[in-house]
Amino acid sequence: MKLAVDKMSEFSTIGLTGRNNSEIVDSLQAVVGVLEGAEGINIVLDVNVANLLKANKYPEFPLEQLSSECDLVIVVGGDGSLLQTASILADYDLPVAGINRGRLGFLTDILPNEIESTLKQILGGQYKIESRFLLDMFIGSDKQEYLGSALNDIVLHPGKAVQMIEFELYIDNEFVYNQASDGLIIATPTGSTAYAMSAGGPIMHPRLDAIVLVPINPHSLSSRPIVVEGNRELTLVVRDRHNILPQLSCDGAMSHACSPGDRITIRKKPKQLKILHPADYDYYETCRSKLGWSHRPTNR
């Protein structure tokens, strides 16, 4: 029996990826079941999740090749699963929808028990779409080497040693400060509700074209988060302090060891990520439910 939708879906080939974990098998099967029941939909699988589906009959590709084969990607997992795919999907200008099998679900906001109804709406053209920008990171002065991209944040931190590091910050080549701290979080509006918020940064609406720089335990009472325009170029220069080699990370995953004198350049990625939300998506309701706004303490 074919799935009834209001009109022929604008998505003809849909890719499926996610966390390679047996705990998501039921949600993977539910998504496949909905797509199989929809007329005119081809399914392709990321090799990382294909092995979770027994008797798989669909084409399997590495994520980057899969992205060139489809016009919508569904991620099954937590926000971390979507973060891992964000840069590749943005490069291919692909929209992504997320099934939440994680803890918070700021980005993967389709609930497991609403897979059928929500995917039916999306296939029928009933959804909200947002564009979220990413940050690209480079190292070097004259010849810059690309290190990675982040949808949430890029973090300079001391690595394993819990010690202060020292660095200089420039914005569009203008000197801002020389800081001694446990590091610096450079976050997008998407990432403002993640690590940056935990370090005392502001919550920024996803539609803002802005970047927030949040010091981590600065050795100065006057060091506070700074919000700048999204098209500004940021430069960090690592300074020598107690022979510590600071680390750089993108969305908590990629790590790169820095040396004194290294210049790190951070700027907005040319292409943005398109995120599909359910038709009734409300950013402030998401904040209320995920961050516990307006909740009273539970009586014990």
C-alpha positions in Angstrom: 0.0 0.0 0.0 1.5 3.3 -1.1 1.8 6.2 1.4 -0.8 8.9 0.7 0.7 12.4 0.4 -0.9 15.6 -0.8 1.3 15.8 -3.9 4.2 14.0 -5.6 7.3 14.5 -3.4 9.9 16.9 -4.6 12.5 14.4 -3.2 13.0 11.5 -5.5 16.1 9.9 -4.0 16.6 10.0 -0.2 19.8 9.0 1.6 19.8 7.5 5.0 22.7 7.8 7.5 23.2 8.0 11.2 25.0 6.6 14.2 26.4 3.1 13.7 24.7 1.7 16.7 22.2 -1.2 17.1 20.0 1.0 19.3 18.8 3.0 16.3 17.7 -0.1 14.2 14.0 0.3 15.0 14.1 3.9 13.9 16.0 3.0 10.7 13.4 0.3 9.9 10.6 2.8 10.6 12.1 5.3 8.2 12.7 2.7 5.5 9.2 1.4 5.9 7.7 4.9 5.3 9.9 5.5 2.3 9.2 2.1 0.8 5.5 3.0 1.0 5.8 6.3 -0.8 5.5 6.4 -4.5 8.5 7.3 -6.6 11.0 7.4 -3.8 14.4 5.7 -4.3 16.5 4.8 -1.2 20.2 4.9 -0.8 22.1 4.0 2.4 25.3 5.2 4.0 27.6 2.2 4.4 27.9 3.0 8.2 24.2 2.1 8.7 23.6 -0.4 5.9 25.0 -3.2 8.0 22.4 -2.5 10.7 19.6 -3.4 8.3 19.4 -7.2 7.7 18.7 -8.4 4.2 19.5 -4.9 2.8 18.5 -4.5 -0.8 19.4 -0.8 -1.4 22.6 0.7 -2.8 25.3 1.5 -0.3 27.8 4.4 -0.5 30.2 6.2 1.7 28.6 9.5 2.9 30.3 11.8 0.4 29.3 9.6 -2.6 25.8 9.1 -1.1 25.5 12.9 -1.0 26.0 13.1 -4.8 23.3 10.5 -5.4 20.3 11.9 -3.5 18.4 15.2 -3.0 17.5 14.7 0.7 19.4 13.1 3.6 17.8 11.7 6.7 20.0 11.4 9.8 19.1 8.9 12.5 20.9 9.6 15.8 21.6 12.5 18.0 22.8 16.0 17.3 26.3 14.7 17.1 25.4 12.4 14.2 24.1 15.4 12.3 27.2 17.5 13.2 29.4 14.8 11.7 27.6 15.1 8.3 27.0 18.9 8.2 30.1 20.0 6.3 29.6 17.4 3.5 25.9 18.0 3.1 26.5 21.7 3.0 29.1 21.3 0.2 26.5 19.3 -1.8 23.8 21.8 -1.0 21.6 19.0 0.4 18.8 19.5 2.8 18.8 17.2 5.9 16.2 16.0 8.3 17.1 14.5 11.7 15.4 11.7 13.7 16.3 12.2 17.4 17.8 9.2 19.0 20.1 11.2 21.2 19.7 13.2 24.4 18.8 16.8 23.5 17.7 17.0 19.9 18.2 20.7 19.0 19.0 19.7 15.4 17.6 16.2 15.1 14.0 17.2 16.1 11.8 14.4 14.7 10.7 12.2 17.5 10.9 8.4 17.0 7.2 8.0 17.6 6.4 10.7 15.0 8.5 9.3 12.2 5.6 8.2 10.0 3.4 11.3 10.4 6.3 13.8 10.1 8.0 12.1 7.1 4.6 12.0 5.4 4.3 15.7 5.8 7.8 16.3 4.5 7.2 14.1 1.5 4.0 16.1 0.9 5.9 19.4 1.0 4.8 20.4 4.5 7.9 21.4 6.4 10.0 24.4 7.6 13.5 24.9 6.2 16.3 26.8 7.8 19.8 27.7 6.5 22.5 27.5 9.1 26.0 28.7 8.4 29.2 26.8 9.3 32.7 28.0 10.1 35.8 27.0 8.2 39.2 26.8 9.9 42.6 27.2 8.4 46.2 27.3 9.7 49.1 29.1 8.3 50.0 32.7 7.1 50.8 33.0 3.4 49.7 29.4 2.5 46.7 28.4 4.5 45.9 24.8 5.1 42.2 23.8 5.6 41.7 22.0 8.9 37.9 21.5 9.1 34.5 22.9 9.4 32.1 23.3 12.3 28.3 23.8 12.5 28.4 24.4 16.3 31.8 25.7 17.3 35.6 25.8 16.9 37.4 25.5 20.2 41.0 26.4 21.2 41.8 24.6 24.4 44.9 23.2 26.3 44.3 19.6 25.5 44.9 17.1 28.3 46.7 19.5 30.7 44.3 21.6 32.7 46.5 24.7 32.4 46.1 28.2 30.9 47.1 28.9 27.4 47.9 32.3 25.8 46.9 33.6 22.5 46.2 36.8 20.5 42.8 37.5 18.9 42.4 39.6 15.7 39.1 40.5 14.0 39.6 41.5 10.3 43.3 41.9 11.1 42.5 44.4 13.9 44.1 43.5 17.3 41.5 42.7 19.9 43.3 41.3 22.9 46.1 39.1 24.3 44.4 36.6 26.6 45.5 34.0 29.1 42.7 31.5 29.7 41.7 27.9 29.4 40.8 28.6 25.8 38.3 30.2 23.5 35.0 29.0 22.0 34.1 30.4 18.6 30.4 29.5 18.0 27.8 30.0 15.4 24.2 30.8 16.4 23.5 27.1 16.0 26.3 26.4 18.5 25.3 29.1 20.9 23.1 26.6 22.8 25.9 24.1 23.1 29.4 24.4 24.7 29.3 28.2 24.4 26.1 28.5 26.5 27.7 26.3 29.2 30.7 28.7 29.3 28.4 31.7 29.9 27.8 32.8 26.3 24.5 34.2 25.0 21.8 32.3 23.2 21.5 33.6 19.7 18.6 33.0 17.4 19.6 30.7 14.5 18.7 33.3 11.9 21.2 35.8 13.2 24.2 36.4 11.0 26.7 36.6 13.9 29.5 34.8 15.7 30.1 34.7 19.4 33.5 34.4 21.0 33.4 33.0 24.6 36.5 32.8 26.8 36.9 29.7 28.9 37.9 30.6 32.4 39.8 33.8 31.5 42.4 35.1 33.9 40.6 38.5 33.9 37.3 39.6 35.5 36.7 41.9 32.5 36.9 39.2 29.8 33.4 38.7 28.5 31.8 37.1 25.4 32.0 39.2 22.2 29.4 39.0 19.4 30.6 40.0 15.9 29.1 40.0 12.5 29.1 36.7 10.7 31.2 37.8 7.8 34.2 38.8 10.0 37.5 37.0 9.6 38.9 35.8 12.9 42.6 35.1 13.6 44.2 33.5 16.6 47.9 33.5 17.2 49.2 30.9 19.6 51.8 32.1 22.1 54.3 30.1 24.1 53.2 29.4 27.7 54.8 26.7 29.9 55.5 24.6 26.8 51.8 23.7 26.4 50.7 22.7 22.9 47.0 23.9 22.6 44.5 21.8 20.7 41.9 22.9 18.1 38.6 21.1 17.7 35.7 21.3 15.3 32.3 20.4 16.9 34.2 18.4 19.5 35.5 15.9 17.0 38.5 16.8 14.9 41.6 17.7 16.9 44.8 19.5 15.8 47.8 20.3 17.9 49.1 23.8 17.7 52.6 25.2 18.2 53.7 28.6 19.4 53.4 31.1 16.5 50.7 29.2 14.7 48.1 31.5 13.0 44.6 30.1 12.9 42.1 31.7 10.6 38.3 31.2 11.0 35.7 32.5 8.6 32.2 31.6 7.4 31.9 28.7 5.1 30.7 29.8 1.6 27.8 27.2 1.6 25.2 26.8 4.2 23.4 23.7 5.6 19.7 23.4 5.0 17.8 21.8 7.8 14.2 20.5 7.4 12.0 20.8 10.5 8.5 19.5 11.1 5.8 21.8 10.0 4.9 22.8 13.6 8.6 23.5 14.5 9.0 26.4 17.0 12.5 27.5 18.0 11.4 28.9 21.3 9.3 25.8 22.2 12.5 23.8 21.5 14.4 26.0 24.0 11.6 25.6 26.5 11.6 21.9 26.3 15.3 21.2 25.9 16.6 23.8 28.3 13.9 23.5 30.9 12.6 27.1 30.6 9.6 27.9 32.8 9.8 24.5 34.5 9.2 24.2 38.2 11.2 21.9 40.4 9.8 18.5 40.7 8.3 17.7 44.1 10.2 15.0 45.9 
